[in-house]
Amino acid sequence: MASAPPVLNSRPTAGNASAQTQRYTSALAAVTTLFFLWGFITCLNDILIPYLKAIFQLSFAQANLINLCFFGAYFLMSIPSGKLVARLGYKKGMLLGFVVAAIGAFLFYPAAAQRAYGLFLGALFVLASGITLLQVAANPYVAILGPSESASSRLTLTQAFNSLGTTIAPLLGSALILSRLPKLDSTADAASIDISAVQMPYLIIGGALLLISLILSRINLPAIEHAAEDSEVTGDHRTSAWQYRHLILGVVGIFAYVGAEVAIGSHIASYVALPDVLSLDPVAAGNKVAFYWGAAMVGRFAGAYLLNKFAPTKLLALNAVGAVVLVLISINTTGAVAMWSLLAVGLMNSLMYPTIFTLAMAGLGRHTEEGSGLLCTAIVGGALVPMLFGFIADHSSLRLALLLPVICYAYIMWYGLRGSHRSVA
C-alpha cells in the first residue's frame, strides 16, 4: 500500500465540492497549455543553435552561449519571480510571465534584422525570464490546485504536455528553420542566409503567448489561500523557505535531474555516432534523439496514473535506480544495446521533475512561492552539468562522462528514500 502523500498546507476558497471540481478541471486545462508552450520554446533552442552558428560563423563555445543565457535566466530570475508571485498571486504572475516571454519573442525580429548575436542573446534572456516567471507561478499552482494526495499526479500530467512540446519542436523547427539553411563554404555565403526563417516563427510564438494570456485572463481561476494559521497548530514557526531541509535537498535534486537529463540528451547524437556504438551519420543520429524525449512523454502520461496508486517517494527512487542501471549497461556494451539502453533513460526521467518538485514543496504553506523560486533556480543545472560533462568527454571519452549522470541519479534515489522526509521545526 502506498504511504500517505505530502500535504501542501493550502486550500481552495469556499465553495461546494462539485463546483470546485469543475473549476479545478477548467483551470488545469488552461495552465496545461503553457506547459506545452514552454516545452516547445525550450527545445526550439536546439534548432536555434546550429542556425545562429551558421549565420554568425560561431565556434561551438560561442554557440553554446544560447543555452547559458536561457538556463542562466532561471538562476538569476527565479527567486525574484517567487517574490513577485507572492505579491501578485498565481494568476497575475502567470499573465505577466506570458507578456514578458512574448516581448522576448518579438525582440527576435529586430535582432535578426540587425544580424546582431548580442541582441539575439538579449532577446533569449528576456524570453527565458518570462518562462521562468511562468514556471514559478504555474508549478506550485498545479500542485495545490486540488487534493494534496494527487499533487504529483497532476504535475506529472501537465509535464507530459511539456514533453509533447519538446517532441514537436525539433520536427517543426527543422522544417521551418533548418530546412532553409544552405551548406556554407564561406563567410559570404553566411551573409546571404534568409534571416526571415527565424523571424517569422518567433513572431508567431509571441502572438501565441499573448493570445493564451488573453484567454487566461478571462478564465476565473480558483483562488488559493495558504493555511498560514496552521503554524499555531503544528508548531511550525519557520520564517523562511531556506529553513526547510527537505526543500533545500530538493533544490539539489532538481539541479541533478535537469543537469543529467540535458547532459545525456545533448550528447546522444554524438554517442550513437561512435564507431563502437552504431557509427550513425549525423542525420540518422539526430533522429534518435526524438526517442529519448518521446520516452519521457510516454512515461509522464503513464506516471499520472501510477502516482495515484503508489508512493511518489518509492517511484522516484525506483526510477532513479532504473536510470543508473540503464546508463551503466550502455557504458559497458556496444552497438544497438548501448544505444537503446541510453535512450530508455528518457523513460526513467519522466517522473523525476514533478515528483521532486511536489515532495520538496510539501508543507511550505505561506512559503510556497519562495520555495518554488528556489526550486526553479536549480534548473541552472541544465547549463552547468552539461558543461562539466563536455569537459570530461573532451579529456577522456563520452563513455566515461556518462558516469556524471550516474552520480546525479544516485543522489535522486537517496532523496526519494531519505532526503525528502520532512523534519519537524
MARGU-562658 format. One line per 2 residues: for each residue x, y, z of C-alpha. Coordinates in Angstrom, 2 decimals. Layout:
N
X Y Z  ...
# end
This chain:
425
0.00 0.00 0.00  1.30 3.49 -0.83
2.24 5.68 2.05  0.37 8.93 2.65
1.48 11.65 0.21  2.67 15.03 1.41
0.20 17.75 2.35  0.83 21.13 0.79
-0.87 23.14 3.54  -3.01 25.10 1.09
-6.73 25.12 0.48  -9.17 26.50 -2.09
-11.57 29.22 -1.21  -15.01 28.17 -0.02
-17.43 26.55 -2.46  -19.31 23.33 -2.93
-17.33 20.24 -3.93  -18.80 19.74 -7.42
-18.39 23.39 -8.39  -14.79 23.39 -7.15
-14.02 20.19 -9.08  -15.33 21.76 -12.31
-13.28 24.90 -11.72  -10.20 22.78 -10.99
-10.61 20.96 -14.32  -11.00 24.19 -16.31
-8.07 25.82 -14.56  -5.85 22.77 -15.05
-6.69 22.65 -18.75  -5.79 26.33 -19.12
-2.49 26.01 -17.27  -1.56 22.85 -19.20
-1.35 24.87 -22.44  1.51 26.92 -21.05
3.41 23.75 -20.05  3.23 22.65 -23.67
4.33 26.04 -24.93  7.39 26.44 -22.72
8.49 22.89 -23.56  8.22 23.82 -27.23
10.16 27.08 -26.76  12.90 25.44 -24.67
13.55 22.64 -27.14  13.49 25.06 -30.08
16.88 26.25 -28.79  18.37 23.02 -30.16
17.33 24.23 -33.62  18.36 27.82 -32.98
21.94 26.89 -32.06  23.03 25.46 -35.45
21.13 28.20 -37.29  22.81 31.09 -35.46
26.13 29.25 -35.54  25.93 29.29 -39.32
24.79 32.91 -39.61  27.45 34.33 -37.31
30.18 31.76 -38.04  30.41 30.92 -34.34
32.57 28.40 -32.54  30.84 25.70 -30.52
31.67 27.57 -27.32  30.15 30.79 -28.66
27.04 28.97 -29.92  26.50 27.42 -26.50
26.05 30.89 -25.02  22.43 30.32 -26.14
21.93 27.60 -23.53  23.88 29.60 -20.96
21.65 32.65 -21.45  18.47 30.60 -21.42
19.18 28.50 -18.34  21.04 31.38 -16.70
17.74 33.27 -16.60  16.38 30.59 -14.27
19.30 31.15 -11.92  19.03 34.93 -11.89
15.26 35.43 -12.09  13.66 32.55 -10.16
13.96 34.00 -6.65  12.76 37.49 -7.70
9.92 35.76 -9.58  8.94 33.89 -6.41
8.69 37.17 -4.51  6.69 38.72 -7.34
4.21 35.83 -7.41  3.84 36.03 -3.63
2.82 39.68 -4.06  0.69 39.43 -7.23
-0.80 35.97 -6.86  -0.59 32.96 -9.17
-2.87 34.18 -11.95  -1.36 37.66 -12.28
2.10 36.12 -12.07  1.33 33.82 -14.98
-0.20 36.64 -17.02  2.88 38.81 -16.50
5.09 35.86 -17.42  3.27 35.45 -20.73
3.71 39.15 -21.55  7.45 39.17 -20.71
8.02 36.00 -22.75  6.09 37.49 -25.68
8.26 40.62 -25.59  11.36 38.39 -25.72
9.97 36.51 -28.71  9.15 39.76 -30.56
12.70 41.02 -29.92  13.97 38.27 -32.23
12.67 40.29 -35.17  14.95 43.36 -34.70
17.80 41.11 -33.58  17.56 39.20 -36.85
17.15 42.39 -38.88  20.34 43.79 -37.34
22.12 40.42 -37.57  23.50 41.06 -34.07
24.30 37.98 -31.99  24.31 40.00 -28.78
20.74 41.14 -29.47  19.71 37.53 -30.03
21.17 36.58 -26.65  19.41 39.52 -25.00
16.08 38.58 -26.59  16.58 34.99 -25.48
17.26 36.11 -21.89  14.05 38.17 -21.84
12.10 35.24 -23.29  13.58 32.86 -20.70
12.84 35.32 -17.89  9.16 35.23 -18.85
9.24 31.42 -18.97  10.89 31.41 -15.53
8.08 33.54 -14.07  5.54 31.19 -15.66
7.22 28.16 -14.10  7.50 29.75 -10.67
3.77 30.56 -10.72  2.38 27.53 -12.54
4.24 24.63 -10.92  3.06 25.25 -7.34
-0.37 26.32 -8.60  -0.89 22.96 -10.30
0.44 21.18 -7.21  -2.06 22.85 -4.86
-4.97 23.02 -7.35  -6.94 20.13 -5.90
-6.48 17.29 -3.40  -2.97 17.09 -1.98
-2.86 13.30 -2.43  -2.89 13.70 -6.23
-0.45 16.64 -6.44  2.40 14.62 -8.01
-0.03 13.05 -10.47  -1.39 16.44 -11.63
2.06 17.93 -12.10  3.22 14.81 -13.95
0.26 15.08 -16.33  0.99 18.72 -17.14
4.69 17.87 -17.55  3.63 15.25 -20.11
2.31 18.05 -22.30  5.61 19.85 -21.71
7.31 16.75 -23.16  4.87 16.82 -26.08
6.17 20.31 -26.82  9.80 19.15 -26.65
8.99 16.33 -29.06  7.22 18.50 -31.65
9.60 21.49 -31.53  12.63 19.85 -33.20
10.49 18.47 -36.03  8.68 21.75 -36.70
11.82 23.83 -36.15  13.78 21.72 -38.61
11.04 22.14 -41.23  10.66 25.91 -40.75
14.22 26.97 -39.91  16.97 24.42 -40.63
15.45 23.42 -43.98  16.28 26.95 -45.18
19.89 26.73 -44.05  22.18 26.13 -47.06
25.55 24.44 -46.96  28.13 27.12 -46.25
31.51 27.44 -47.90  32.45 30.97 -46.85
31.53 33.98 -44.74  29.94 35.50 -47.83
27.54 32.56 -48.01  26.58 33.12 -44.37
25.69 36.74 -45.11  23.20 35.59 -47.73
21.16 33.37 -45.40  17.44 34.21 -45.35
17.02 35.71 -41.87  13.23 35.65 -42.03
13.44 31.94 -41.29  13.98 32.80 -37.65
11.89 35.98 -37.60  8.51 34.55 -38.51
8.47 31.54 -36.12  9.22 33.76 -33.13
6.65 36.36 -34.21  4.12 33.53 -34.24
5.31 32.33 -30.82  4.99 35.85 -29.42
1.47 36.18 -30.80  0.51 32.78 -29.37
1.82 33.80 -25.95  -0.27 36.97 -25.96
-3.35 35.08 -27.18  -3.07 32.49 -24.41
-2.51 35.29 -21.90  -5.72 36.96 -23.10
-7.68 33.72 -22.83  -6.24 33.00 -19.38
-7.20 36.49 -18.19  -10.85 35.71 -19.00
-10.85 32.42 -17.10  -11.96 32.56 -13.47
-9.13 30.55 -11.90  -9.82 29.28 -8.37
-8.10 31.45 -5.75  -5.77 29.60 -3.39
-5.27 30.54 0.23  -2.33 29.20 2.22
-3.21 27.97 5.66  -0.94 30.44 7.41
-2.62 29.95 10.72  -1.66 26.28 10.70
1.68 27.25 12.24  -0.07 27.73 15.55
-1.46 24.21 15.31  1.65 22.45 14.03
4.19 24.48 15.95  5.98 25.35 12.70
7.19 28.92 13.13  9.85 28.95 10.42
10.21 32.36 8.81  11.90 31.41 5.53
11.77 28.66 2.92  15.52 28.21 3.49
14.71 26.65 6.86  13.04 23.58 5.31
15.63 20.82 4.96  13.59 18.72 2.51
13.18 21.78 0.26  16.89 22.60 0.11
17.76 18.97 -0.58  15.03 19.06 -3.26
16.74 22.06 -4.86  19.86 19.91 -5.23
17.64 17.16 -6.63  16.20 19.42 -9.34
19.73 20.60 -10.19  20.89 16.98 -10.51
17.86 15.87 -12.53  17.87 18.70 -15.07
21.64 18.50 -15.38  21.63 14.74 -16.01
18.71 14.88 -18.45  20.15 17.71 -20.55
23.70 16.30 -20.46  22.54 12.97 -21.87
20.07 14.48 -24.34  22.64 16.94 -25.72
25.20 14.20 -26.45  23.05 11.32 -27.69
23.72 12.18 -31.34  27.49 12.17 -30.75
27.28 8.97 -28.69  25.40 6.87 -31.25
27.80 8.11 -33.94  30.74 6.47 -32.14
32.34 3.57 -34.05  31.78 1.18 -31.14
28.10 2.11 -30.85  26.41 2.33 -34.29
28.52 4.76 -36.39  25.39 6.60 -37.49
25.63 9.61 -39.80  24.63 13.00 -38.30
21.07 13.00 -39.66  20.30 9.46 -38.52
21.96 10.10 -35.16  19.96 13.29 -34.67
16.70 11.48 -35.35  17.41 9.10 -32.48
17.20 11.98 -30.00  13.42 12.07 -30.52
13.18 8.61 -28.91  14.79 9.96 -25.73
12.34 12.85 -25.33  9.44 10.79 -26.61
10.10 8.18 -23.92  9.86 10.92 -21.29
6.50 11.98 -22.71  5.12 8.42 -22.64
6.41 7.93 -19.10  4.74 11.10 -17.87
1.35 10.19 -19.26  1.66 6.77 -17.62
3.06 8.32 -14.46  -0.02 10.46 -13.95
-1.83 7.17 -13.25  0.96 5.44 -11.31
1.44 8.31 -8.89  -2.17 7.90 -7.80
-1.52 4.25 -6.95  1.96 4.16 -5.44
4.03 6.26 -3.07  5.80 9.08 -5.01
8.95 8.61 -2.88  9.27 4.96 -3.86
8.52 5.61 -7.54  11.16 8.34 -7.60
13.79 6.05 -6.07  12.82 3.20 -8.41
13.12 5.39 -11.49  16.50 6.69 -10.34
17.76 3.13 -9.85  16.46 2.27 -13.32
18.34 5.23 -14.81  21.59 4.19 -13.11
21.25 0.61 -14.36  20.47 1.70 -17.93
23.40 4.12 -18.12  25.80 1.51 -16.74
24.52 -1.03 -19.27  25.14 1.47 -22.06
28.65 2.26 -20.85  29.59 -1.42 -20.78
28.03 -2.55 -24.06  28.28 -1.74 -27.76
26.01 -1.49 -30.78  22.22 -1.36 -30.52
22.21 -2.35 -26.84  24.39 0.63 -25.94
22.13 2.98 -27.90  18.71 1.75 -26.77
19.68 1.44 -23.13  20.73 5.10 -23.13
17.61 6.23 -24.99  15.48 4.35 -22.43
16.83 6.64 -19.70  14.27 9.16 -21.00
11.53 6.90 -19.66  13.17 6.87 -16.23
13.48 10.68 -16.29  9.75 11.12 -16.85
8.55 11.20 -13.23  11.55 12.88 -11.65
10.89 16.61 -12.02  7.23 16.68 -10.92
7.86 14.22 -8.08  10.92 16.01 -6.70
9.08 19.31 -7.02  5.98 18.24 -5.10
7.98 16.42 -2.42  10.16 19.50 -1.92
7.13 21.82 -1.78  5.27 19.72 0.79
4.27 21.61 3.93  5.69 25.02 2.96
2.38 26.85 3.46  2.94 30.60 3.19
6.49 29.96 1.95  5.23 28.12 -1.16
6.07 30.87 -3.67  9.55 31.40 -2.21
10.15 27.65 -2.32  9.05 27.48 -5.94
11.53 30.23 -6.78  14.35 28.29 -5.14
13.46 25.10 -7.00  13.28 26.87 -10.37
16.71 28.41 -9.68  18.10 24.88 -9.65
17.17 24.45 -13.34  20.55 26.11 -13.96
21.83 22.54 -13.64  20.87 22.27 -17.31
23.69 24.70 -18.10  26.38 23.64 -15.61
26.25 19.83 -15.55  26.45 19.51 -19.38
29.46 21.84 -19.34  31.23 19.53 -16.86
30.07 16.53 -18.91  31.67 18.05 -22.02
34.90 18.79 -20.15  35.15 15.15 -19.06
34.35 13.92 -22.57  36.98 16.22 -24.10
39.67 14.93 -21.73  38.68 11.25 -21.68
35.65 9.84 -23.52  31.87 10.09 -23.82
31.52 6.75 -22.07  33.44 7.93 -19.02
31.50 11.21 -19.00  28.27 9.21 -18.61
29.36 8.41 -15.05  28.46 12.01 -14.16
24.70 11.46 -14.74  25.05 8.22 -12.74
26.16 10.30 -9.74  23.21 12.65 -10.27
20.72 9.78 -10.39  22.25 8.19 -7.28
21.54 11.40 -5.37  17.95 11.45 -6.66
17.48 7.89 -5.42  18.70 8.94 -1.96
16.40 11.96 -1.99  13.39 9.77 -2.72
14.22 7.36 0.08  15.61 9.69 2.74
16.15 13.32 1.78  12.50 14.09 1.02
11.38 13.30 4.57  10.16 16.43 6.32
11.87 17.40 9.55  9.97 18.86 12.49
10.69 22.53 13.09
# end
